[in-house]
Amino acid sequence: MSTNSLMKYKIEHAVPLVDRANFIASLCKGRCVMHLGCAAWPLTAQQLEDGSLLHLGLSKVSRRIYGIDLSEEGLSFLRKRGFKDLIRWDVEKLDELRVEEPVDVIVSGEILEHLSNPGLFLRGISRLMKREKSKLVISVPNAFSIRHFVPVMLRQTERVMDDHTAYYSFSTLRELLRRHDLRVSESYIFSNVGQGSSGFKRLLKRTMNATLMHTFPQVSEGLMVVADVNEN
């Protein structure tokens, strides 16, 4: 390894989001949307019942929305509840996917950290965006989240979903996107407020998270960027 290979990146300024779902919905309002990982299986039924399923919120505001997921169980559940334009597809082969209408916005919420081949995924995303002239909204858990840091330090345990394959920071996410001709135009941080908990607990957690994000934004739960195709 060369002596110049280790770089120090100042953690960039990112805008705190009080409500991640509503913000994404505002970007999709009146537009044709492709929502990757739309089913959120196996939590589909629970999230649909408590109103936290992102695909539900995006369906209410989008002009048209294509739901893409590999889980036939999740897609079948959504079809039975009236959702349309649902496609079973491998997100690592997106450049082969064809839809009826040009897509304005591609939403990828907490997918990248699950994949075996994130490069294949982003290569397909990039080709799809070039063809469709669309924007990408992508979010991932924060590698430096206090929810990850505290259990490791105090209990020597790691809090992570059993099918996660990677952690991302703003620096590594930006570099991975750059390698696939994608340019970050906006950066955000957010926290996940459980919709299933009581109203008081949600309010308390939202207040604590808002304070924490403004004081120490680098330890927020999630990172989100808006990206477009780098034509240079």
C-alpha positions in Angstrom: 0.0 0.0 0.0 1.4 3.4 -0.9 1.8 6.1 1.7 -0.7 8.3 -0.2 -3.5 5.8 -0.2 -4.9 6.7 3.2 -7.0 9.9 2.9 -8.7 12.0 5.5 -12.1 13.4 4.7 -13.8 16.1 6.6 -17.3 14.9 7.4 -19.4 17.0 5.0 -22.3 19.1 6.0 -25.6 17.3 5.7 -29.1 18.6 6.2 -31.0 16.9 9.1 -34.4 15.4 8.1 -37.1 15.2 10.7 -39.2 12.9 8.6 -37.3 10.9 6.0 -40.5 9.4 4.4 -42.2 12.7 3.9 -39.1 14.2 2.4 -38.8 11.4 -0.2 -42.5 11.7 -0.9 -42.0 15.4 -1.7 -39.3 14.5 -4.3 -41.7 12.0 -5.9 -44.8 14.1 -5.9 -46.5 14.1 -9.4 -43.6 12.1 -10.9 -43.1 8.7 -12.4 -41.1 6.7 -9.7 -39.3 3.4 -9.6 -39.2 2.2 -6.0 -36.6 -0.5 -5.4 -37.2 -2.9 -2.5 -40.8 -1.7 -2.3 -42.2 -4.7 -0.4 -39.9 -4.5 2.7 -40.6 -8.2 3.2 -41.0 -9.8 5.8 -42.2 -6.5 7.5 -44.8 -5.7 4.8 -47.9 -6.5 6.7 -46.7 -4.7 9.9 -45.6 -1.6 8.1 -48.7 -1.4 5.9 -50.9 -1.7 9.0 -49.1 1.0 11.0 -48.7 3.3 8.0 -44.9 3.2 7.8 -44.5 1.3 4.6 -42.7 3.7 2.3 -44.3 2.4 -0.9 -47.7 3.3 0.5 -46.7 6.9 1.0 -45.0 7.2 -2.4 -48.0 5.6 -4.1 -50.3 8.3 -2.7 -48.2 11.2 -4.3 -46.6 9.8 -7.4 -48.2 10.1 -10.8 -47.1 6.5 -11.4 -44.9 4.2 -9.4 -43.2 0.9 -10.3 -42.5 -1.3 -7.4 -39.4 -3.5 -7.8 -38.6 -6.3 -5.4 -37.2 -9.9 -5.4 -39.6 -11.2 -2.8 -42.6 -12.8 -4.5 -44.3 -13.1 -1.1 -44.0 -9.4 -0.5 -45.2 -8.5 -4.0 -48.1 -11.0 -3.7 -49.2 -9.4 -0.4 -49.2 -5.9 -2.0 -51.0 -7.1 -5.1 -53.8 -8.5 -3.0 -54.2 -5.1 -1.4 -54.6 -3.3 -4.6 -51.1 -2.1 -5.5 -50.2 -2.1 -9.2 -47.1 -2.0 -11.4 -45.3 -4.5 -9.2 -42.3 -6.3 -10.8 -40.3 -9.1 -9.4 -36.7 -8.3 -10.5 -33.1 -8.7 -9.4 -31.8 -5.2 -8.6 -28.3 -6.2 -9.7 -29.7 -6.5 -13.3 -31.5 -3.2 -13.5 -30.0 -2.2 -16.8 -32.0 -5.1 -18.4 -35.3 -3.8 -17.0 -37.8 -2.1 -19.3 -40.9 -0.2 -18.1 -43.7 1.4 -20.0 -43.1 5.0 -19.0 -39.9 7.1 -18.5 -38.9 7.2 -14.9 -38.2 10.5 -13.2 -37.0 9.4 -9.8 -35.4 6.1 -8.6 -35.8 5.4 -4.9 -33.4 3.0 -3.1 -34.1 2.9 0.6 -31.7 0.7 2.7 -30.9 -1.8 -0.1 -27.2 -1.2 -0.8 -26.0 -2.7 2.5 -27.9 -6.0 1.8 -26.3 -6.7 -1.6 -23.6 -9.2 -2.6 -22.6 -7.1 -5.6 -23.2 -3.4 -4.9 -21.1 -2.5 -8.0 -23.4 -4.4 -10.3 -26.4 -2.7 -8.7 -25.0 0.8 -9.2 -23.8 0.0 -12.7 -27.3 -1.0 -13.6 -28.7 2.1 -11.8 -26.3 4.3 -13.8 -27.3 2.9 -17.1 -31.0 3.1 -16.2 -30.6 6.7 -15.2 -28.8 7.6 -18.4 -31.6 6.0 -20.4 -34.5 7.4 -18.4 -33.0 10.8 -17.6 -33.8 10.3 -13.9 -32.5 11.1 -10.4 -31.5 8.7 -7.7 -32.5 8.9 -4.0 -30.5 6.4 -2.0 -30.2 5.9 1.8 -28.1 3.6 3.9 -27.5 3.1 7.7 -24.6 5.2 8.9 -21.4 3.3 9.7 -20.7 5.7 12.5 -24.2 5.7 14.1 -24.3 6.0 17.8 -26.6 2.9 17.8 -23.7 0.9 16.3 -20.9 2.6 18.4 -22.3 2.3 21.9 -23.0 -1.5 21.9 -19.6 -2.2 20.5 -17.8 0.0 23.1 -19.9 -1.0 26.2 -21.0 -4.6 25.5 -18.7 -5.7 22.8 -21.7 -6.6 20.7 -22.6 -5.5 17.2 -26.2 -4.4 16.3 -26.7 -5.3 12.7 -29.3 -7.2 10.6 -28.1 -10.7 9.8 -28.2 -10.1 6.0 -26.2 -6.9 5.9 -22.9 -7.2 4.0 -21.3 -3.7 4.5 -21.3 -0.4 6.3 -21.2 3.0 4.5 -20.2 6.5 5.4 -20.7 9.6 3.3 -17.1 9.3 2.0 -17.4 5.6 1.0 -20.9 6.1 -0.5 -19.8 9.1 -2.5 -16.8 7.2 -3.9 -18.8 4.1 -4.8 -21.3 6.3 -6.6 -18.5 8.2 -8.4 -17.0 5.0 -9.7 -20.3 4.3 -11.5 -20.7 7.8 -13.0 -23.1 9.1 -10.4 -22.6 12.5 -8.7 -24.0 13.4 -5.3 -25.9 16.8 -5.4 -27.5 16.8 -2.0 -26.7 15.1 1.4 -29.0 14.4 4.3 -29.0 12.6 7.7 -32.0 11.1 9.4 -33.2 8.9 12.3 -35.7 6.1 12.2 -38.7 6.8 14.5 -40.7 3.6 15.0 -44.2 4.0 13.8 -45.4 1.0 15.9 -44.5 2.7 19.2 -46.8 5.0 21.1 -47.3 8.6 20.2 -45.5 9.8 23.3 -42.5 7.5 22.6 -42.3 8.7 19.0 -42.4 12.3 20.1 -39.7 11.7 22.7 -37.4 9.8 20.3 -38.0 12.4 17.6 -37.0 15.2 20.0 -33.9 13.4 21.2 -32.9 12.5 17.7 -33.4 16.1 16.5 -31.2 17.3 19.3 -28.5 14.7 18.6 -28.5 15.3 14.9 -28.0 19.0 15.2 -25.2 18.6 17.9 -23.4 15.5 16.5 -24.7 14.9 13.0 -21.9 12.5 12.3 -23.5 9.8 14.6 -27.0 9.9 13.1 -28.7 6.6 12.3 -29.0 7.0 8.5 -27.4 8.8 5.5 -29.3 9.8 2.4 -28.1 11.4 -0.9 -29.7 12.6 -4.0 -27.6 11.8 -7.1 -27.6 12.3 -10.8 -25.6 11.1 -13.7 -22.1 12.6 -14.1 -21.9 13.4 -17.8 -18.3 14.5 -17.7 
